[in-house]
Amino acid sequence: MAALSRFAPSFALIIACGWGAFTANAEPFIKNQSTIQGIVVTETPAGMMGKATDIIVTFSPRDTKPAHFERKVGEEMSTSLSEAVRAVQVDYPDWDGTQVRVSFGDKYSQKDGGSAGTAYAVCLISMLDGFDIDPDYAMTGDITVDRRVRQIAGVAAKIKGATVDGAKVVGIPAENLDALSDLVLIDSLQPLLDTQVFTLETLEQSVELARADRPEDLAKAIALFDDFRETVGPGGAKAIRKPGYEQMLAEIVELAPHHASADMLLKSLRNEGPKKLSVTGSLVEVLERGRPAMAVLQTVKPGSATKEQRRIMREAKSQVGRMRSMTHPEVREFRAAMESYLASGSRLVHAKSINKSQYDRFVRASEQLVDEYNALSSDPKTIQALLRESQ
């Protein structure tokens, strides 16, 4: 059961950084303060939602403490900043890791999670090297001292949040590519057109994508994708199947193979797009679609359901049923058990009175749902998939 809890998205940030230029001298940083536009992801009754917030980084020349936060944060967030500093020190050993403070515009809510780690490192390098960061860029991803961008949770919600916040380019860990595939299966191809999503494997790659003065091929790929979106026009995802579009996307992918938006659109045109949700995506979607009806079943008595409660039951059963073709094989039995549970529960909600046969069917469906959930929580193959996709 504990393994399944790992798929739940934790508090996380997508950072959109804007910095001035720097010149190296005896002191590593010459700008006293920079404000970073971030996006936090929190769980709400309507699901995971993105929200903009400020992250404020201050250079404190008299501060001898290691880089730290102004206010108390969770252990994971503290670790991510420490790892980011150590990753940067691989190429900048003369910087002792001090004189950096991080605070937040939203000063009072609790904060934790490691998904801002790579963004911290990129921003530190921008201060040390003297390059500007594209203010329209947003990124997410943990970092380790070997300078690898590591997977995080809640990527789909973060992409949506970054898009709402106006980010034109978004970087996500390459290990989280399945989350983008899930987003496409659930929301169609439109998210791929709403912003340019790139996958990131290393800190060096992250720096290249974040820079305002990007390498020539990368800058050209981004410009070509903007041209592609303008050519597609208001028709959006429904209008991409026209002559010439495949060639445009292929050119973008050749220039920037990690341009995930262009690559997935190209694969869709070639009928090579994703067909099944990931393990995590399947499990989260089944639970999210069934949760409103489960809440009704915990409170309503037979024959006393309101019109709205009956609608909730019908809609939940329908939504879980529509997942049949896209559910990952490892979660297929759990989805079927949820559908049966909702069907028997719906009959109870609509019944004016309950007979023993109806009640027994509901009890069996409830037990089967619990059994399938427990099976997922104890299957090594499924546990590894969950850990791989959603740490």
N, C-alpha and C positions, 0 to 999 in steps of 0.2 A: 504493500500500500504506500510505503514511504517513497518508493521509486516514482510512482505516478504523480506525487506532489511536485516533482521536479519540473513537470511540464508547465505548471502554472506560471505565467509571466510575472516576474518581479518588477519593482519600481526601476525604471530605466530611463536613459536620456539619449536623445539624438541631438548632436551638437551642430549648430551652424555658426561658424566662427568668423569674426571680422577683426583683423588686426592691422596696425600700421606697420611700416617698414622699420627694420632695425639694422644697426651697424655694430659688428662685433668690436668690443673693447675689453678693458680689464674686468669690467663687470659684465656678466652674461646678458643682463636685460637692461635696456635703457628706457623703456616705456613703463611708467608706474602702474598703469591699470588698463585692462582690456575687458570688455563685456562680450560675452558669448551668448547668442540666442540658442537656447536649448529646447528640446521637446521631451516632456516627461510622459510616460505611459502609465496610467492607473486603471484599476478595475472598477467599473461602475455596474449598476443593475442592467444597463444596456450593452455591456461587454467592455472590451478594452478600448480606451479612448486616449488620443494624444492631446497634449496641452503645452502651449509655449511657456517658457520661463527663462529668466536671465541667469547666466552663470558669470560671475565677476571674478576675474583673476587679477591679483594685485602683486606687484613687485615691491617687496619691503627690504630695502638695502640694509637695515639694521637688524633684521630678523636672522637669527642663527639656527632656527629650528628647520628640520626638513620640510619640504612642501607639505602643506596641511590645509584642512578646511577651517573656516572661521567658526562654524558651529558644529555640534556633534552630528555625525552621520553614521550610517551602519558600517559594519565591519567590511562588507564586500566593497563598498565604495572607497573606503580608506585603502584597502588592498589594491584596488585598481589604480589609484593615484600613485601609490608606492611603486607598483610594477611599471607604470608609464615612465616615472622618473628613471628607474633603473634601465629600462629599454632605451631611453634617450642617452643615458650616460655611456652606452656602448660606443657611440660615435662622438660623444662630448665628455670625455673623462675628466676634463678640467673643471667642469661644473660640479659643485659638491652637492647639488640637490636641495639647496636651501633657498630662502628668500622668495618663496612662492606661497601665496595664500589664495584659497578658493572660497568664494561665498556665493550666495544665491539671491536673486530678486525675490523669490518666494522663500522667506526666511523661516517660516514657522512649521511647515509640514515636514514630516519625517522623510528621510532620504536614504536610499540604499541601492545596491546593485552595481555591477561592474561594467555595464555596457558603455560608459563614457570613457573607458580607459584609453582606447586608441585616440579619441578626440583630444584628451589631455596631452598625449604624447605629440600629436601633430601640432597642437598649439604651442607647446614648448619649443619644438624645432623651428616653428615660424619665428619665434622670438630670438632664438639663437642664430638662425641663418639669415634673417632679414627679408623674408618674402611675405607678401600679403596672401591671405586666405580669401577665396571667393566667398563673398557674403551670401550668395545664393546656394551655397553648398551645405548639406547636412550629412552627418554620418553617425553610425552606431557600430559598436564592436568592442569586445574586451581586448586586452593586450597582455602578453606575457613577456618576460625579459628576453626571450629569444626573438622578439620583434615580430611575432606572428599575431595576426588578427584572429581572435577566437570567437566562437559562436555565443550568442546570447538568446534571450527569450523575447517573445512579443514582437517579432520583426514586422509582421503584417500590419499591426496597429501602429507601429512606429513609421512605416512608410506612408500610411494614410495621414498620420499626424504631421509629418514633415511636408507632405503635399499641401495640406490645408494651411500650413504656416508659410507657404510660398516658396519652399525649396525647389529649385529647378534641377538640381543634381543631388542624388542620395547615394551614399556608400554603405553597404551592408557586408557582414562577413561572408566569405565564399561558403563557409560551412552551413550557412543559413539559407542557401539558395532554395531549398525545398519550401521554405516559408513563402517565398515569392511565387513559386509554382502553385501553392495552395491558394494564395490570394487571387491568382488568375482563374483557377478553377471555380472559385466561389463568386468572384465579382466580374468575371469575363476579362477581356484584354485591356479594358479601359485604364486600369491603374498603370499599365506599362506606357501609356501615352501621356498620362497626367504629369509624370516626372521621369527623369532619366535615372534609372537604378543601375549601379555598378556593384560588382562583387569585389571584395578586398581580401587578400591573403597575407600581405606583409605591411609593415609600417612604411617601408619605402614606397610601395604602391599607394598607400593611403595619402602620403605627402604629395605625390604627383597629382592625385585627383583633387586634393584640397587646394592646391596653389591657384592663385589668380592667373599666374603665368605658366600654364600647364605645358607639358611637352607637345610638340607640334602635332603628332598623330592623334593624341588624346583630345587636344583642342579642336582639331578638325572633325573628329568623330562626333563630338558634342554639337558642333555647329551644324553638321549634316543631319543629325537627328532633329534639331530644331527645324531645319528646312523640311524634313520628312513630315513632321507634325503639321507644319503650315500647309504642305501639299495635301495631306489627308483632309484637313479642314474640319468643319463642324460635324461631319459624318462620323468622326471618331473611329472607334474600333470596328464599327460596321462597314467602314468604307476602305479598309486597307487592302482588300482583295482586288486591286486594279493592276493592270499591266505596268511594269516598271518599279513597283514598290518593293518587290523581292530583291531586285538588283540594288536598290538604294540601301536596304537593310544589310545586305551581304557586304557592301562596301564599308559600312559602319563597323560591322563585326570584324572585318579584316584589319581595320585600323585600331580597334580596341576590343580584343576578344572577350574582355570582362565586362562589356556593355550588356548587362543582363536584359534590359528592356528590349534592345534591338535583337539580341539573340533569341529571346522567347517569341517575339513577334515573327521573326524569320522562321523559326521552327513551326509556329502555328500555320503560316502560309504554306509550309511544306508538309502539313499534317503530321508533324513530329512533336507536337506540344504535349504537356502532361495530361495523363488520363486519370490518374488516381491521386487522391490526397496523400500526404505523408502520414505516418503513424500518429504523430502529434496533432496534425491538422484534422485527421479523421476523428480522433478522440475528443478534441476540443469542440469540434462542430456538432458531434452527436450530443455531447453534454449541454452545450449552449442552446441547441434547438429544443432539447427536451426539458431544460430547466424550468421555463415558465409553467409548463403543464405539471411538472412534479410539485411545484409550489402550490398549485391549485389542489392537487390530490391530498396534500398535507392538511388542508384547512376545510374543504367543502364536505358537506354531508350529502348522501344520495338524495336526489330529488330537489335539492335546495340550491343548485348551481345557478348563477346568474347567466344572462345571455352572453356577457363578456367572457365569463369563465368557460362556457361551452365553446365559444369561438377560440379561445386560447388552446383548449384541448384539441380541437380539430386542426388548427394551424400547426401545432407542434407535431402531431402525428404525420401530417402531410409533409412537413419539412424534413423530418427524419426519414420518411419514406423516399423522398426525392434524392437522398444521399446514397441510395443503394448502389448506383453504378460507379460512383466516385470514391467510395470508401476503401481504404487500404485493406488488403486481405487479412492483416493481423487484427483488424478491428471489426471485421465483417460480422462476426457472431455477436459482438457487443451491440452493434447497430441494430441487428435483427431483434435482439432481446429488448432493446429500448422501444422499438416499434411495437412489439407485442405488449409490452407493459403499458404503453400509452393507449393502445387499442382497448385493452381490458379495462383500464382506468376510465376511458371515455364512456364506456358502456355503464359503468357504475355512476358516473356523474349525471348521465342522462336518465338513469332509472329512477322511477318514483318509489320503488322499493327494491330491496336486494334479496335474491334467493341464494341458497347455499351454492348452487352451481356457479353462478356469477362470481360470488365471493372467492370460491376455491380457485377459479381461473385467474383472478387477480393476484391471489397469494402466490400461485405457481409462477406467474409472470414476474412478480417482484423478486422471488427467490432466484429465478433464472438470470435476471438483470444483475443481481448481486454476485452470483456465481461467475458470470462472464467478466465482471469488473475484477473480481479476485483473481481470475485466471490471467488477465492482462498484467496484474500487479506481481505475479509470481513467475511469468514466462521470461526466461533469460534473454531470448532473442528480442522480445518486445521491449523489455527494460533497456537493453542496449540502444535500441532505436530511439527511445524517448530521451535517454541521456545524451545521445549524439546530437539530436535535433534541438534540444531545448534547455541546455545547461545555462 
